[in-house]
Amino acid sequence: MAEDEEPEEEEEPAVELGEGESVEGVPLAQVSARLMWGIEESELRRREGDTVIRTPDGPRELGDVLDEVDIPYFEKRQEFEDAVREVVGTGPVPTE
């Protein structure tokens, strides 16, 4: 391709999105990506405690989930995500 030629735009999205009900809350990975690691639980709660996350049992505020976690300092992102998943579980997220 020559330098002055522009790449062709794709006409359709790479991934088809469903037309069903939207899912309330944000993925846990999206929350953890916004943070710097390590972080104290209190700072995490201050910054993201009112964020609603998606869980297999429906949306939950992160602060409520952190009430059930006994770790005062998260050294790594994976440690935080593992602790949250231990409380909320894993599996499909309901759409209604």
PEFENUR-V977939 format. One record per residue. N is the residue number from 1. PSI is psi in radians with two decimals (none if undefined). Layout:
n & psi
N & PSI
N & PSI
//
This chain:
n & psi
1 & 2.35
2 & 2.75
3 & -0.59
4 & -0.07
5 & 2.43
6 & 2.54
7 & 2.60
8 & 2.43
9 & 2.45
10 & 2.41
11 & -0.45
12 & 2.65
13 & 2.66
14 & -0.51
15 & 2.24
16 & 2.31
17 & 2.47
18 & 2.84
19 & 0.23
20 & -2.95
21 & 2.58
22 & 2.80
23 & 2.23
24 & 2.48
25 & 3.07
26 & 2.70
27 & 2.54
28 & -0.69
29 & -0.56
30 & -0.69
31 & -0.86
32 & -0.46
33 & -0.39
34 & -0.14
35 & 2.76
36 & 2.47
37 & 2.41
38 & 2.76
39 & 2.46
40 & 2.59
41 & -0.69
42 & -0.67
43 & -0.70
44 & -0.75
45 & -0.72
46 & -0.75
47 & -0.66
48 & 0.11
49 & -0.55
50 & 0.07
51 & 2.32
52 & 2.16
53 & 2.75
54 & 2.37
55 & 2.87
56 & -0.40
57 & 0.21
58 & 3.10
59 & 2.50
60 & 2.55
61 & 2.40
62 & -0.66
63 & -0.69
64 & -0.67
65 & -0.75
66 & -0.42
67 & -0.45
68 & 0.08
69 & 2.29
70 & 0.65
71 & 2.06
72 & -0.32
73 & 2.21
74 & 1.92
75 & -0.66
76 & 2.73
77 & -0.78
78 & -0.62
79 & -0.75
80 & -0.88
81 & -0.71
82 & -0.74
83 & -0.74
84 & -0.76
85 & -0.50
86 & -0.58
87 & -0.86
88 & -0.30
89 & -3.10
90 & 2.75
91 & -3.05
92 & 2.57
93 & 2.26
94 & 2.61
95 & -0.08
96 & none
//
